[in-house]
Amino acid sequence: MIVVATEDFEVYHDVVNGLRDRGVTFTTIRPGESFPEGTEVVITGPDETVEEYRQVRADPDHPRRAIEAALASLRGRGGRTIVGVDPGTRPGIAVLVGDTVTAAFQEPLEDAPETIREEIDGAVDPLVRVGDGARIQGAKIVEALEDVTVELVDETGTTPYLGTGARGMGDVLAAVNIARIEGEVVSSRDFEPTAGELEVIKSRSRERSEGNRAIDERLARRVAEGDLTIDEALEEHRERGRTAEESESAADRASDSNAGSDEE
């Protein structure tokens, strides 16, 4: 059984709530009180010490790590921390310690690298496995984790059939499967946008533009490579159009002025 014994209110509050959310059987005591029968692991604050039992010190900023460490201790096994990522505009992310899924996320692409870093912070020899689909988004994640061991995984067949009530879980479940497949270690993922990918970007820009006009291929390529968002590309496209119109207008005025001088 897990016992929470700490004078640190922040640690107590966060750890107790986290254990309740996980459905874990535990109890709490004040430091100095006798430990109940069946105590196996004690979670304390960062500066507290327990002599009789296995102790896990909780960092107030990362209480969930203490919960995972206590559960791993109860299971009698740890295991390598592996993060599986199903890339996309909202990647599915699954964190495994050994064979156990300890956390799962799905959030915007720009937030994914930071979430992954938080989950592997402090882990011994962590590994991130990224599916090889959604090449553009996958490349961004790989590039953002340049100091982390990353494997590129063949994600064929990793998305499971979703029954009634499971809608929206596909990316996360695929990430779990990706985490369990060995891949090839990579430090970057270079790619050349395909004609189809560029057409998709141009089509999306047309849908979001006020005049139903698509950006050109050069801007679409910059969007694909992550240099611009579609909105930024549209603004650059509009600005270019305004500049061209102003230049044409100035040229027309100059032409009219020269024509008037010739008539005189």
ROFIDREN-669972 format. One line per 2 residues: their letters; for each residue x, y, z of N, C-alpha, C. Coordinates in pm, 1 decimal, padded with zeros to 6 digits. Layout:
<rs>
a	X:Y:Z:X:Y:Z:X:Y:Z | ...
</rs>
This chain:
<rs>
mi	00084.3:-00119.9:00000.0:00000.0:00000.0:00000.0:00087.7:00124.7:00000.0 | 00039.5:00229.3:-00064.1:00108.6:00357.8:-00067.4:00060.1:00443.5:00048.9
vv	00153.3:00506.5:00118.2:00120.4:00599.3:00226.0:00178.0:00736.1:00191.1 | 00096.9:00839.3:00203.9:00143.1:00977.0:00182.4:00168.2:01037.9:00320.0
at	00292.7:01079.5:00345.4:00330.2:01134.8:00475.3:00415.3:01258.6:00454.1 | 00354.7:01374.9:00459.1:00428.8:01498.5:00433.0:00361.9:01618.1:00499.9
ed	00445.0:01713.2:00539.0:00395.2:01841.1:00591.0:00380.8:01943.6:00478.9 | 00428.4:01908.8:00360.5:00423.1:01999.9:00246.2:00282.0:01996.1:00188.2
fe	00206.0:02103.3:00209.0:00065.2:02103.5:00168.1:00050.3:02089.0:00017.1 | 00138.3:02155.4:-00059.0:00128.2:02147.8:-00204.6:00150.3:02005.2:-00253.3
vy	00253.3:01939.1:-00199.5:00279.0:01799.9:-00236.2:00162.0:01712.2:-00194.6 | 00114.4:01730.6:-00070.8:00002.5:01649.6:-00020.1:-00119.4:01662.0:-00111.0
hd	-00156.6:01784.6:-00141.7:-00276.6:01809.3:-00222.3:-00264.4:01746.1:-00360.1 | -00153.3:01769.7:-00427.8:-00138.6:01722.6:-00565.3:-00122.3:01570.8:-00572.8
vv	-00047.0:01513.8:-00479.7:-00026.6:01369.1:-00481.4:-00155.0:01295.6:-00446.9 | -00225.1:01340.4:-00344.3:-00350.9:01275.8:-00305.2:-00452.7:01281.8:-00419.4
ng	-00466.4:01397.5:-00481.4:-00560.8:01408.8:-00593.0:-00518.2:01321.2:-00710.3 | -00386.9:01314.7:-00735.3:-00337.9:01231.1:-00844.2:-00363.2:01083.4:-00818.5
lr	-00343.6:01038.7:-00696.2:-00370.1:00898.8:-00661.5:-00518.6:00866.9:-00674.3 | -00602.5:00959.9:-00632.1:-00746.8:00939.2:-00644.7:-00787.8:00929.6:-00791.3
dr	-00730.5:01016.9:-00874.5:-00763.7:01013.6:-01017.6:-00724.4:00880.6:-01080.6 | -00617.8:00818.2:-01029.0:-00571.2:00691.3:-01084.3:-00642.8:00571.2:-01023.1
gv	-00726.8:00595.2:-00923.7:-00797.7:00485.1:-00859.5:-00707.1:00398.3:-00774.3 | -00601.6:00457.1:-00717.4:-00502.9:00382.2:-00639.1:-00545.0:00378.1:-00492.1
tf	-00529.1:00261.7:-00428.8:-00554.4:00249.1:-00285.2:-00437.1:00307.7:-00208.3 | -00465.4:00400.5:-00117.2:-00358.7:00463.7:-00039.5:-00417.6:00514.7:00091.0
tt	-00330.2:00561.8:00178.4:-00374.9:00628.2:00299.4:-00277.6:00741.4:00330.5 | -00314.4:00827.0:00423.7:-00229.2:00939.9:00459.9:-00207.6:00941.7:00611.3
ir	-00089.8:00987.9:00651.7:-00059.7:01007.3:00793.1:00022.4:01134.4:00807.3 | 00030.8:01183.0:00928.2:00120.4:01294.2:00955.8:00260.7:01240.3:00982.2
pg	00364.2:01311.8:00937.7:00499.7:01266.5:00968.0:00517.4:01248.2:01118.5 | 00576.8:01135.8:01157.6:00595.3:01104.5:01298.7:00493.9:01006.0:01351.7
es	00379.4:00993.1:01284.5:00279.9:00895.2:01325.5:00323.2:00755.2:01282.5 | 00264.5:00654.0:01344.5:00297.9:00516.1:01309.6:00242.8:00482.1:01171.9
fp	00322.3:00405.4:01097.3:00276.2:00363.4:00965.0:00177.7:00247.3:00979.7 | 00072.0:00246.3:00901.7:-00026.6:00138.9:00911.9:00027.7:00007.0:00859.3
eg	-00035.3:-00101.0:00900.9:00002.9:-00233.0:00852.1:-00019.2:-00239.9:00701.0 | 00074.1:-00300.6:00631.0:00062.7:-00312.4:00486.0:00134.4:-00202.6:00410.2
te	00197.4:-00107.4:00480.7:00271.4:00000.1:00414.0:00388.1:-00059.6:00334.2 | 00398.8:-00018.7:00209.7:00508.3:-00064.5:00124.9:00591.9:00051.4:00072.2
vv	00525.2:00158.2:00030.7:00593.5:00274.2:-00026.8:00539.2:00400.4:00040.0 | 00630.5:00492.9:00071.3:00590.3:00618.2:00135.3:00628.8:00734.8:00045.2
it	00531.7:00819.2:00014.0:00558.0:00940.9:-00063.2:00568.8:01057.1:00034.1 | 00679.2:01130.6:00025.4:00702.8:01244.5:00113.3:00732.6:01368.6:00030.0
gp	00753.9:01479.2:00099.1:00801.0:01600.5:00034.2:00948.2:01587.2:-00001.2 | 01002.8:01684.2:-00072.7:01141.5:01672.8:-00121.5:01247.4:01675.0:-00012.0
de	01215.2:01731.1:00106.8:01316.0:01744.9:00212.4:01287.5:01655.8:00332.4 | 01197.8:01558.8:00317.3:01160.3:01472.1:00428.7:01221.7:01332.7:00410.4
tv	01242.5:01262.8:00520.9:01311.3:01133.8:00516.7:01232.5:01027.8:00592.3 | 01230.6:00907.9:00535.2:01167.6:00791.4:00597.4:01271.3:00680.6:00601.7
ee	01283.4:00613.8:00715.0:01385.5:00510.1:00730.5:01331.6:00370.3:00705.3 | 01205.9:00344.1:00747.1:01158.6:00205.8:00751.9:01115.1:00147.1:00617.8
yr	01069.3:00230.8:00525.3:01008.6:00179.0:00402.5:01072.0:00243.2:00278.9 | 01037.0:00187.1:00164.6:01080.3:00249.0:00038.8:01019.1:00388.4:00029.4
qv	01102.0:00486.4:-00000.1:01057.8:00625.0:-00001.1:01064.3:00683.4:-00141.3 | 00963.9:00763.6:-00173.9:00963.3:00840.7:-00297.8:00943.5:00986.6:-00258.6
ra	01041.6:01069.7:-00291.4:01029.9:01213.5:-00263.5:00961.2:01281.2:-00381.5 | 00858.2:01359.0:-00353.7:00781.0:01424.7:-00458.9:00829.9:01567.1:-00480.5
dp	00852.7:01600.5:-00604.3:00884.7:01737.4:-00643.4:00752.1:01813.3:-00653.2 | 00735.9:01924.5:-00581.8:00609.0:01998.7:-00587.4:00569.1:02040.4:-00728.5
dh	00668.4:02057.7:-00817.1:00638.0:02098.1:-00954.7:00600.1:01979.5:-01043.6 | 00633.5:01859.1:-01000.3:00605.5:01740.0:-01082.1:00555.6:01625.6:-00993.5
pr	00441.4:01640.9:-00928.3:00393.7:01537.4:-00836.2:00362.8:01405.2:-00904.2 | 00322.6:01408.3:-01031.4:00284.5:01284.3:-01098.3:00402.6:01188.6:-01112.2
ra	00523.3:01243.9:-01121.9:00640.1:01157.0:-01131.1:00655.6:01072.2:-01005.8 | 00625.8:01131.9:-00890.8:00634.0:01055.8:-00765.8:00529.4:00944.7:-00765.1
ie	00411.1:00973.9:-00816.4:00306.2:00871.9:-00822.6:00350.2:00756.5:-00912.1 | 00405.7:00788.7:-01027.7:00450.3:00683.6:-01119.7:00563.0:00602.1:-01057.5
aa	00654.7:00668.2:-00986.7:00765.8:00596.3:-00923.8:00714.5:00503.7:-00813.9 | 00616.9:00550.1:-00736.5:00560.5:00466.6:-00630.6:00488.7:00345.7:-00689.1
la	00413.7:00366.1:-00795.6:00342.3:00254.8:-00858.6:00439.5:00154.7:-00919.2 | 00546.0:00206.1:-00981.8:00647.2:00117.0:-01038.7:00713.2:00034.2:-00928.9
sl	00734.9:00095.6:-00814.2:00795.2:00024.0:-00702.1:00702.3:-00086.0:-00651.6 | 00573.0:-00056.4:-00646.0:00476.4:-00157.5:-00603.1:00471.8:-00274.4:-00700.5
rg	00484.6:-00243.2:-00829.1:00479.3:-00349.0:-00929.7:00605.9:-00432.8:-00929.3 | 00709.7:-00381.0:-00862.8:00833.1:-00457.3:-00854.7:00917.6:-00447.9:-00979.7
rg	00880.8:-00355.7:-01067.5:00959.9:-00342.5:-01188.9:00950.6:-00197.8:-01236.2 | 01054.0:-00154.3:-01299.5:01051.6:-00021.3:-01359.3:01041.1:-00037.3:-01508.8
gr	01147.4:-00002.3:-01577.5:01146.0:-00013.0:-01722.6:01184.1:00118.4:-01785.0 | 01221.8:00112.6:-01909.4:01263.0:00232.2:-01981.9:01140.9:00319.2:-02012.4
ti	01159.4:00448.6:-02005.8:01053.7:00542.3:-02044.3:01057.3:00560.7:-02195.3 | 00947.7:00525.2:-02261.2:00937.3:00538.3:-02406.2:00812.6:00620.2:-02437.8
vg	00829.3:00720.5:-02522.2:00718.0:00804.3:-02563.9:00686.6:00774.3:-02709.7 | 00563.6:00735.1:-02736.8:00519.1:00713.3:-02874.4:00443.4:00834.8:-02923.6
vd	00465.9:00872.9:-03048.3:00402.3:00991.6:-03105.1:00339.8:00956.8:-03239.6 | 00210.0:00978.8:-03250.7:00141.3:00967.5:-03379.5:00129.9:01109.1:-03434.5
pg	00216.6:01149.8:-03528.5:00223.8:01290.6:-03569.2:00101.3:01335.9:-03647.2 | 00077.2:01465.5:-03641.6:-00034.1:01528.0:-03711.3:-00048.6:01669.1:-03660.2
tr	-00154.1:01738.3:-03698.2:-00174.4:01873.7:-03648.4:-00204.6:01873.8:-03498.5 | -00263.0:01763.8:-03449.0:-00282.0:01741.9:-03305.3:-00228.5:01601.2:-03273.5
pg	-00099.2:01588.7:-03251.1:-00039.2:01456.3:-03235.0:-00095.5:01380.9:-03114.3 | -00106.0:01248.6:-03131.0:-00133.2:01163.3:-03016.7:-00001.0:01131.2:-02950.7
ia	00005.0:01138.4:-02817.8:00128.2:01113.3:-02743.3:00097.4:01014.3:-02631.9 | 00176.2:00907.6:-02622.8:00158.8:00808.0:-02517.0:00291.8:00785.0:-02447.4
vl	00289.8:00784.9:-02314.7:00410.6:00764.1:-02235.0:00403.3:00625.8:-02171.0 | 00503.1:00543.2:-02197.5:00508.9:00409.3:-02140.4:00632.1:00397.0:-02051.4
vg	00615.4:00334.5:-01936.5:00727.3:00296.8:-01850.8:00722.5:00145.6:-01842.4 | 00819.6:00080.7:-01905.5:00808.8:-00063.0:-01922.2:00691.8:-00092.4:-02014.8
dt	00602.3:-00179.0:-01971.8:00484.8:-00213.3:-02051.9:00360.7:-00134.2:-02011.7 | 00375.7:-00044.2:-01916.7:00259.9:00026.8:-01862.4:00246.3:00166.0:-01922.6
vt	00126.6:00198.3:-01969.4:00098.1:00333.6:-02017.3:00074.0:00421.6:-01895.6 | 00158.8:00522.5:-01877.9:00147.8:00607.3:-01759.2:00084.6:00743.3:-01786.9
aa	00079.7:00783.7:-01913.9:00018.9:00913.2:-01946.7:-00012.5:00916.2:-02095.5 | -00110.2:00997.2:-02130.7:-00148.1:01012.3:-02271.8:-00196.7:01154.7:-02294.2
fq	-00168.2:01206.8:-02414.4:-00203.4:01343.8:-02447.9:-00244.8:01352.6:-02594.3 | -00320.5:01455.1:-02625.4:-00342.2:01496.4:-02764.1:-00359.9:01646.7:-02762.0
ep	-00269.6:01716.1:-02827.5:-00268.6:01860.8:-02819.1:-00208.1:01920.1:-02945.7 | -00214.3:02052.8:-02961.8:-00161.9:02114.6:-03084.6:-00014.4:02080.8:-03107.9
le	00021.6:02074.2:-03234.9:00157.3:02036.8:-03273.6:00262.2:02122.9:-03205.2 | 00238.2:02254.1:-03196.4:00340.9:02341.5:-03140.5:00367.4:02314.1:-02992.5
da	00273.3:02249.6:-02922.4:00291.8:02219.9:-02780.1:00351.7:02081.6:-02756.4 | 00352.1:01996.1:-02857.8:00392.9:01857.2:-02839.6:00537.4:01840.6:-02792.0
pe	00637.1:01908.8:-02852.5:00775.1:01887.8:-02806.6:00795.1:01920.2:-02658.5 | 00733.3:02027.1:-02610.4:00749.4:02063.9:-02470.2:00684.8:01959.2:-02378.9
ti	00568.6:01908.6:-02418.4:00504.1:01803.1:-02339.9:00592.5:01679.8:-02332.4 | 00651.2:01641.6:-02446.0:00739.4:01524.5:-02449.1:00859.4:01547.1:-02357.4
re	00917.6:01665.9:-02363.4:01034.6:01694.9:-02279.6:00998.4:01686.8:-02130.9 | 00881.7:01736.8:-02094.7:00839.3:01731.2:-01954.5:00823.4:01587.0:-01908.0
ei	00773.9:01501.7:-01997.3:00748.6:01362.7:-01960.1:00877.1:01281.4:-01947.2 | 00980.8:01316.6:-02020.3:01104.7:01239.0:-02013.6:01208.2:01302.7:-01921.8
dg	01178.0:01420.8:-01869.7:01272.0:01489.6:-01781.8:01300.1:01403.2:-01657.9 | 01425.4:01375.0:-01633.3:01463.0:01295.6:-01517.2:01464.8:01145.9:-01541.8
av	01411.4:01099.4:-01655.1:01411.2:00956.4:-01685.9:01550.5:00912.9:-01731.0 | 01585.9:00788.7:-01700.9:01715.6:00734.1:-01740.6:01704.3:00678.4:-01882.8
dp	01785.0:00732.5:-01973.8:01790.9:00685.7:-02111.9:01651.8:00678.3:-02176.7 | 01577.3:00788.3:-02180.2:01444.2:00785.4:-02242.8:01454.2:00772.8:-02394.7
lv	01346.0:00728.2:-02455.8:01340.7:00709.3:-02600.5:01208.8:00763.1:-02652.7 | 01214.4:00834.3:-02764.7:01093.0:00883.3:-02829.8:01080.5:00813.6:-02964.8
rv	00963.8:00755.5:-02991.4:00937.6:00690.7:-03119.0:00827.3:00766.3:-03191.3 | 00859.1:00813.0:-03312.0:00768.1:00895.8:-03391.0:00724.1:00817.6:-03514.5
gd	00594.0:00813.0:-03539.5:00543.6:00745.3:-03657.9:00588.9:00815.2:-03784.8 | 00601.1:00738.2:-03893.5:00653.6:00795.9:-04017.4:00546.4:00855.6:-04107.6
ga	00422.5:00861.0:-04062.9:00319.1:00930.5:-04139.4:00324.1:01079.3:-04109.7 | 00236.7:01157.1:-04175.4:00231.5:01303.2:-04153.7:00373.4:01360.0:-04153.1
ri	00442.3:01348.0:-04266.5:00585.4:01378.2:-04273.2:00620.2:01518.3:-04227.3 | 00539.9:01616.2:-04264.1:00572.2:01754.6:-04228.5:00568.4:01773.2:-04077.7
qg	00458.5:01728.1:-04014.5:00446.5:01742.9:-03869.9:00548.1:01656.5:-03796.0 | 00570.6:01535.3:-03847.5:00668.9:01448.9:-03784.6:00808.5:01508.3:-03788.2
ak	00844.3:01571.9:-03900.2:00976.0:01634.4:-03912.7:00993.1:01746.2:-03810.6 | 00887.5:01822.6:-03786.4:00895.6:01931.9:-03688.6:00921.3:01878.0:-03549.0
iv	00856.0:01767.4:-03514.1:00876.1:01708.7:-03381.6:01017.8:01655.5:-03368.2 | 01065.7:01584.8:-03470.2:01201.7:01530.7:-03466.5:01303.5:01643.7:-03452.4
ea	01287.1:01749.4:-03529.9:01381.8:01862.2:-03525.3:01380.8:01928.8:-03388.1 | 01264.3:01934.2:-03322.9:01254.4:02000.6:-03192.6:01313.1:01917.2:-03079.6
le	01341.2:01788.9:-03106.1:01396.2:01699.2:-03004.1:01537.7:01657.0:-03040.8 | 01617.1:01751.1:-03088.4:01749.1:01720.4:-03143.0:01844.7:01659.5:-03040.3
dv	01823.3:01683.6:-02911.3:01912.7:01629.0:-02808.7:01855.0:01505.8:-02740.6 | 01750.2:01447.8:-02800.0:01684.0:01330.2:-02744.1:01699.1:01214.6:-02843.1
tv	01710.4:01091.6:-02791.4:01715.1:00975.0:-02880.7:01576.3:00954.9:-02941.8 | 01569.5:00964.2:-03074.5:01442.0:00952.6:-03145.7:01452.6:00842.7:-03250.4
el	01350.9:00757.2:-03255.8:01341.4:00656.2:-03359.9:01222.3:00686.6:-03449.7 | 01241.5:00666.1:-03579.3:01132.8:00679.3:-03675.4:01074.7:00539.7:-03698.2
vd	00942.7:00528.2:-03680.3:00877.0:00398.0:-03678.5:00778.6:00386.3:-03794.6 | 00775.5:00269.5:-03857.5:00674.0:00239.1:-03958.6:00539.6:00226.7:-03887.2
et	00450.6:00323.0:-03909.5:00324.7:00324.3:-03835.6:00210.8:00251.5:-03907.6 | 00243.3:00176.6:-04010.4:00140.9:00100.6:-04081.3:00067.0:00007.9:-03985.2
gt	-00064.2:00019.3:-03982.2:-00145.7:-00068.9:-03900.0:-00150.1:-00035.2:-03753.1 | -00099.2:00082.4:-03713.3:-00098.0:00115.5:-03570.2:-00228.1:00177.9:-03522.1
tp	-00309.8:00230.5:-03612.9:-00438.1:00288.3:-03571.9:-00541.9:00177.4:-03561.7 | -00598.5:00154.3:-03442.1:-00690.4:00043.0:-03423.8:-00831.8:00077.0:-03469.7
yl	-00912.0:-00026.2:-03483.0:-01055.3:-00006.0:-03507.5:-01115.6:00055.9:-03382.4 | -01199.0:00156.0:-03400.3:-01262.3:00223.4:-03286.8:-01410.1:00187.1:-03282.1
gt	-01451.1:00125.3:-03174.7:-01590.3:00089.4:-03157.8:-01672.5:00205.5:-03105.6 | -01797.6:00179.6:-03075.7:-01888.9:00282.1:-03025.8:-01833.8:00347.0:-02899.9
ga	-01834.8:00479.9:-02897.7:-01788.9:00553.8:-02780.8:-01640.3:00580.0:-02776.1 | -01566.4:00527.4:-02872.3:-01420.3:00544.0:-02869.8:-01372.3:00649.6:-02967.6
rg	-01464.3:00723.2:-03028.4:-01424.9:00825.3:-03126.2:-01331.8:00927.6:-03062.2 | -01229.2:00964.7:-03134.4:-01133.4:01063.2:-03085.4:-01012.7:01002.2:-03016.2
mg	-01016.6:00870.3:-02992.8:-00905.6:00805.1:-02922.0:-00802.3:00745.0:-03016.5 | -00831.3:00746.2:-03146.4:-00746.2:00676.3:-03242.1:-00601.8:00719.5:-03240.7
dv	-00574.1:00850.9:-03237.5:-00436.2:00899.3:-03243.0:-00357.1:00859.0:-03118.3 | -00423.7:00863.9:-03002.8:-00355.3:00827.2:-02878.9:-00327.0:00677.3:-02875.8
la	-00424.7:00596.4:-02917.9:-00403.5:00451.7:-02920.1:-00296.5:00413.8:-03022.7 | -00294.4:00485.7:-03133.9:-00187.6:00462.7:-03232.1:-00052.6:00496.0:-03171.0
av	-00045.6:00602.0:-03090.3:00080.1:00639.8:-03025.3:00128.3:00530.0:-02930.7 | 00033.7:00464.1:-02862.3:00071.1:00351.7:-02775.4:00135.9:00241.6:-02857.9
ni	00073.4:00208.9:-02971.1:00129.0:00103.8:-03057.5:00264.1:00143.8:-03115.4 | 00278.1:00270.2:-03153.5:00405.6:00319.1:-03207.2:00516.0:00307.0:-03102.6
ar	00483.3:00335.8:-02977.7:00583.4:00327.2:-02870.7:00638.0:00186.0:-02855.4 | 00561.9:00086.9:-02899.1:00601.2:-00053.3:-02879.1:00670.1:-00114.3:-03000.8
ie	00696.2:-00033.4:-03103.8:00758.4:-00083.1:-03226.7:00899.1:-00025.3:-03240.2 | 00996.3:-00110.5:-03262.0:01132.7:-00061.8:-03282.6:01142.3:00009.9:-03417.0
ge	01219.5:00118.4:-03419.4:01236.1:00195.2:-03541.6:01382.7:00221.7:-03570.4 | 01406.7:00318.8:-03653.9:01542.7:00357.6:-03693.0:01577.2:00489.7:-03625.7
vv	01691.2:00493.6:-03558.5:01733.5:00616.6:-03490.9:01761.9:00724.9:-03594.3 | 01705.7:00843.3:-03571.3:01724.7:00956.2:-03662.3:01758.5:01080.1:-03580.8
ss	01829.5:01172.7:-03643.4:01860.4:01300.6:-03579.0:01787.3:01414.8:-03647.8 | 01733.7:01386.3:-03765.4:01655.5:01486.3:-03838.2:01569.1:01411.5:-03937.7
rd	01476.0:01483.5:-03995.9:01393.6:01421.6:-04098.7:01373.7:01521.6:-04210.8 | 01460.1:01512.0:-04309.9:01448.2:01599.8:-04425.1:01335.5:01550.0:-04514.2
fe	01267.1:01643.4:-04577.1:01162.0:01602.4:-04670.2:01144.2:01709.4:-04776.1 | 01098.8:01666.9:-04889.5:01063.7:01757.8:-04998.6:00912.9:01749.8:-05013.0
pt	00842.0:01861.3:-04991.1:00696.1:01856.9:-05003.1:00653.7:01803.6:-05139.7 | 00557.9:01714.5:-05139.5:00508.9:01660.5:-05265.6:00414.7:01760.1:-05331.3
ag	00389.3:01738.6:-05459.8:00295.2:01825.1:-05531.6:00158.5:01820.1:-05465.6 | 00119.1:01702.4:-05418.6:-00010.7:01689.0:-05352.6:-00017.7:01767.6:-05223.5
el	00091.5:01765.3:-05144.0:00093.5:01840.4:-05018.3:00085.8:01990.4:-05044.5 | 00155.0:02037.2:-05147.9:00150.4:02179.2:-05182.0:00010.7:02219.2:-05228.2
ev	-00056.2:02131.1:-05302.8:-00191.1:02160.9:-05348.9:-00288.3:02168.8:-05232.1 | -00269.3:02083.0:-05132.7:-00355.2:02087.2:-05013.6:-00338.7:02221.1:-04942.2
ik	-00214.9:02267.7:-04928.7:-00189.9:02396.0:-04862.2:-00251.9:02510.3:-04941.0 | -00235.4:02507.7:-05073.1:-00293.4:02613.7:-05155.0:-00446.0:02611.2:-05145.9
sr	-00503.9:02492.5:-05143.3:-00649.4:02480.8:-05132.3:-00698.0:02537.3:-04999.4 | -00625.4:02509.0:-04891.0:-00663.6:02562.0:-04759.9:-00651.4:02713.9:-04757.4
sr	-00549.0:02766.7:-04824.4:-00533.7:02912.3:-04828.2:-00648.8:02976.7:-04904.3 | -00695.9:02910.6:-05010.6:-00809.5:02963.6:-05086.8:-00934.6:02967.5:-04999.2
er	-00954.7:02863.2:-04920.1:-01071.6:02856.8:-04832.6:-01069.7:02966.4:-04726.9 | -00948.4:03005.8:-04684.1:-00937.0:03104.0:-04576.2:-00918.1:03246.3:-04626.6
se	-00902.2:03263.4:-04756.4:-00881.6:03398.0:-04809.0:-01015.0:03469.1:-04829.4 | -01010.8:03601.6:-04827.5:-01133.1:03680.0:-04845.5:-01180.1:03680.9:-04990.2
gn	-01086.7:03673.5:-05081.4:-01123.3:03680.8:-05222.6:-01119.0:03548.4:-05294.7 | -01119.2:03438.5:-05219.2:-01115.0:03304.2:-05278.4:-00993.8:03287.6:-05369.9
ra	-00879.6:03343.7:-05326.1:-00756.8:03334.9:-05404.2:-00653.5:03254.1:-05326.7 | -00586.4:03163.3:-05396.1:-00486.8:03077.1:-05332.2:-00349.0:03142.4:-05337.4
id	-00264.4:03107.6:-05240.6:-00125.3:03152.2:-05243.9:-00051.7:03076.3:-05354.5 | 00062.6:03130.3:-05396.4:00137.5:03063.8:-05502.7:00222.6:02950.3:-05445.1
er	00289.8:02876.6:-05532.8:00364.2:02758.2:-05489.9:00481.4:02793.3:-05400.1 | 00546.3:02908.1:-05425.4:00660.2:02946.1:-05342.9:00618.0:02966.9:-05198.0
la	00504.8:03035.3:-05178.5:00454.5:03056.4:-05043.1:00404.6:02924.9:-04982.6 | 00341.1:02841.6:-05064.5:00293.2:02712.6:-05015.7:00409.7:02627.3:-04966.4
rr	00522.5:02634.4:-05036.8:00640.6:02557.8:-04996.0:00693.1:02608.7:-04861.8 | 00691.8:02739.8:-04842.5:00738.4:02795.5:-04715.4:00646.5:02754.2:-04600.3
va	00516.2:02742.9:-04628.9:00422.7:02692.8:-04526.6:00454.6:02547.3:-04494.6 | 00478.2:02466.4:-04597.4:00509.2:02324.9:-04577.4:00636.0:02306.8:-04494.9
eg	00731.4:02394.6:-04513.4:00858.6:02383.9:-04442.6:00854.3:02446.5:-04304.3 | 00739.4:02507.2:-04269.2:00723.7:02562.9:-04135.5:00772.0:02704.7:-04119.6
dl	00812.5:02771.0:-04229.1:00858.8:02909.6:-04219.9:00743.4:03007.3:-04199.0 | 00626.6:02972.1:-04251.3:00509.0:03059.5:-04241.8:00386.7:02976.8:-04204.8
ti	00291.4:03041.9:-04137.1:00159.6:02981.7:-04123.1:00079.7:03017.8:-04247.6 | -00034.2:02952.9:-04267.2:-00117.5:02986.8:-04383.2:-00162.3:03131.9:-04375.2
de	-00198.3:03178.0:-04255.2:-00242.7:03317.5:-04240.7:-00130.0:03414.5:-04274.8 | -00008.3:03383.9:-04231.9:00105.2:03471.4:-04264.8:00132.6:03470.2:-04414.6
al	00118.9:03353.1:-04477.7:00139.4:03343.8:-04622.0:00033.8:03424.0:-04696.6 | -00091.0:03418.6:-04649.4:-00198.3:03496.7:-04712.0:-00171.1:03646.4:-04699.9
ee	-00122.1:03690.1:-04584.5:-00093.0:03832.0:-04565.8:00019.9:03876.2:-04658.7 | 00123.3:03791.7:-04672.4:00232.6:03825.1:-04764.0:00182.2:03828.9:-04907.9
hr	00092.1:03737.1:-04939.9:00033.6:03733.3:-05074.9:-00046.9:03860.5:-05101.2 | -00126.0:03903.2:-05001.6:-00205.5:04026.1:-05017.6:-00115.7:04148.2:-05029.3
er	-00011.0:04152.2:-04947.0:00080.7:04266.7:-04950.4:00150.9:04275.2:-05085.0 | 00188.7:04161.3:-05138.8:00252.3:04158.9:-05269.3:00156.1:04210.5:-05376.6
gr	00030.0:04169.9:-05363.7:-00069.4:04216.2:-05459.5:-00091.1:04366.5:-05451.3 | -00094.5:04420.6:-05326.6:-00111.3:04565.9:-05310.9:00006.6:04640.5:-05370.0
ta	00126.7:04589.5:-05348.1:00246.2:04654.3:-05403.1:00243.3:04654.7:-05555.0 | 00200.2:04541.9:-05611.7:00193.1:04532.6:-05757.8:00090.9:04631.2:-05813.5
ee	-00024.1:04643.1:-05745.1:-00127.7:04736.2:-05790.4:-00079.3:04879.7:-05781.7 | -00007.7:04913.5:-05673.2:00043.8:05049.3:-05658.3:00147.4:05080.4:-05766.4
se	00231.4:04983.8:-05797.7:00332.2:05004.0:-05902.1:00266.3:05023.3:-06037.2 | 00163.2:04942.4:-06063.9:00091.8:04954.2:-06190.8:00020.7:05088.1:-06201.3
sa	-00037.4:05133.2:-06089.5:-00106.2:05261.7:-06089.4:-00007.6:05375.8:-06113.6 | 00109.9:05366.3:-06049.8:00211.7:05470.2:-06068.5:00259.2:05472.3:-06212.6
ad	00272.7:05354.8:-06271.8:00316.4:05346.3:-06411.0:00211.5:05406.9:-06503.8 | 00083.0:05383.3:-06473.9:-00024.6:05439.5:-06555.4:-00024.3:05591.4:-06546.5
ra	-00004.1:05644.2:-06425.3:-00001.8:05789.5:-06408.6:00115.2:05850.9:-06484.1 | 00229.6:05785.1:-06476.3:00346.7:05834.9:-06548.5:00323.0:05832.3:-06698.9
sd	00257.5:05725.9:-06746.0:00227.6:05713.4:-06889.1:00133.8:05824.7:-06932.6 | 00030.1:05852.2:-06852.2:-00064.8:05958.3:-06885.7:00004.2:06093.4:-06888.0
sn	00094.7:06113.5:-06789.5:00166.7:06241.7:-06784.4:00256.0:06261.3:-06907.2 | 00321.5:06155.0:-06948.3:00408.1:06165.3:-07066.7:00326.9:06187.4:-07192.1
ag	00209.0:06124.3:-07196.0:00122.3:06143.2:-07314.7:00077.5:06288.5:-07322.8 | 00045.8:06349.6:-07208.8:00002.0:06490.7:-07209.8:00114.0:06582.6:-07252.6
sd	00234.8:06553.2:-07214.6:00348.0:06636.3:-07253.5:00372.0:06627.3:-07401.5 | 00354.0:06509.3:-07460.4:00374.8:06493.1:-07604.8:00272.8:06572.5:-07683.6
ee	00148.4:06580.0:-07635.4:00043.7:06651.9:-07706.8:00073.4:06799.6:-07707.1 | 00134.7:06849.2:-07599.4:00167.3:06990.7:-07595.6:00277.2:07021.9:-07696.5
</rs>
